[in-house]
Amino acid sequence: MTNPSDSLASLSFRSRLLFVLGYPGFAITSALVSSIGIYFYLPPAGAGLETQVSEEVFLGVLTAYGLARLIGGVVDSLADPFVGHFSDRSTSKLGRRRLFMIVGIVPMIVFPGLLFFPPGAPGSFDVFIFLTVVLAVYYIFFTVYVAPWFALIPEIAKTEADRVSFSRLRAMIGGPIVMAYGVIWLAGIDVFKSAGLDATTAVQMVVVLSCVLAFVMCLAPILALDESELDVVPSTMDMKEALGTTLSNRPFMIYLAAQIIFILGMSMTGPAVPYIVRIILGRDEGFAAMLSLAMLPGILIGFAFIHLLVNRVGPRNSVIFSIVVMGISMVPYGLLTPSVPDGPGDLINLIIIVGLTAIKGLAIAGFMILPTVILGQLIDLDEATTGANRAAMYYGVQGLFTKWVYAASAAIMSYLLSAYGRSVEEPLGVLLIGPVAGGLCLFGAAGYLFYPEKEVRERAGVIDEPISAR
């Protein structure tokens, strides 16, 4: 049963701040692999980059890039439950979560950097093998660091109100950094190219600086937290029992199915930005960076009022609202016609794209904060049933089912770009990303309607208390 705890209150603001800095740190490594990775390996026309992998489509839907991402994601997903299980059982003096974070941090930072220095000739089989192996190793160590990091949240913040507040802090600190990074990497490439570097070297410079920044941020939580101060009970289950108990949690599986469909669509939205800007608007990466700023007003409004929405309709309905807003804001991209600056249709394209980007900002607070809160409800339910805190196993099983979804999302996007085009002359692949991503988000929102939040909260003994703006 979840009881009030002073764990969060006893954690100094400095420690909380250092802990949440881990989020933008590992999010930057993810952006290196997803957004910059697809931009580097399958660049839009006019970017000055050479396509690094074969664009041949096989098995109907897979490209070489998509297959590499898929293989890496599947390998990683198989590691997730093991990381979660052994972290839950750990009694290390370094801390059962910190130990894994210490092991994972360096490989998680180094391997995304290596991704942008492929050996062999562009389009060769050597590049494909290199890409696949580097992605698989990165994803494994990403899990080694990230699953224990997330597992600490329900152990630090024991009540639902504290979890919303703590997740809001994570989102309010990490969200702007992640958003700023989405601007900076695009602008950075532009700056280095303007300084005389070729496009490939410009991307590599941005990547190396990003890895340094990510390392500093990911180190902060390791230094900030003393796990001996947390009141937790390690799991004593063996692997088979732990996995079976988790998978038999019906509300968790409903939540997981909805989250999978949502992630499949949402993961395309960020990497699509430079393609939309270059192909639909006829502008460069510098403008793509500025476009991301259009989300800022919506993000600020979302963070300011999300607690009011949760107090009124609850976490489940609030996350449904956020996902619906995201889905609706993506679908209209498919109706646009490519234009050039100051040419026919340019103004209407600008108004539509800037407007839709601003609307997306409203949704970000909800899906950055609330899935963690909902998973916290499910972890409380499990603790009330088993008597142990098995948060890492729940994050591990979530990873088992979602890591391949991130890879599948990349595979779908790379297929659309390769099969239907990513140039002004053949823009259909770029245009299709919006409707496909938006449609999947809306299906994910529908899936959340089946999550029995009231039943879970009652069985877990979740205490009803209003969530403040703090």
Buried (B, 14 or more C-beta within 10 A) or exposed (E): EBEEBEBBEEBEEEBBEBBBBBBBBBBBBBBBBBBBBBBBBBBBBEBEBEBBBBBEBEEEBBBBBBBBBBBBBBBBBBBBBBBBBBBBBBEEEBBBBBBBBBBBBBBBBBBBBBBBEBEEEEBBEEBBBBBBBBBBBBBBBBBBBBBBBBBBBBBBBBBBBBBBBBBBBBBBBBBBBBBBBBBBBBBBBBBBBEEEBEBBEBBBBBBEBBBEBBBEBBBBBBEBBEBEEBEBEEBEBEEEEBBEBBBEBEBBBBBBBBBBBBBBBBBBBBBBBBBBBBBBBBBBBBBBBBBBBBBBEBBBBBBEEBBEBBBEEBBBBBBBBBBBBBBBBBBBBBEBEBBEEEEEEBEEBBEBBBEBBBBBBBBBBBBBBBBBBBBBBBBBBBBBEBEBBBBBBBBBBBBBBBBBBBBBBBBBBBBBBBBBBBBBEEBEBBBBBBBBBBBBBBBBBBBBEEBBBEEBBEBBEBBEEEBEEE
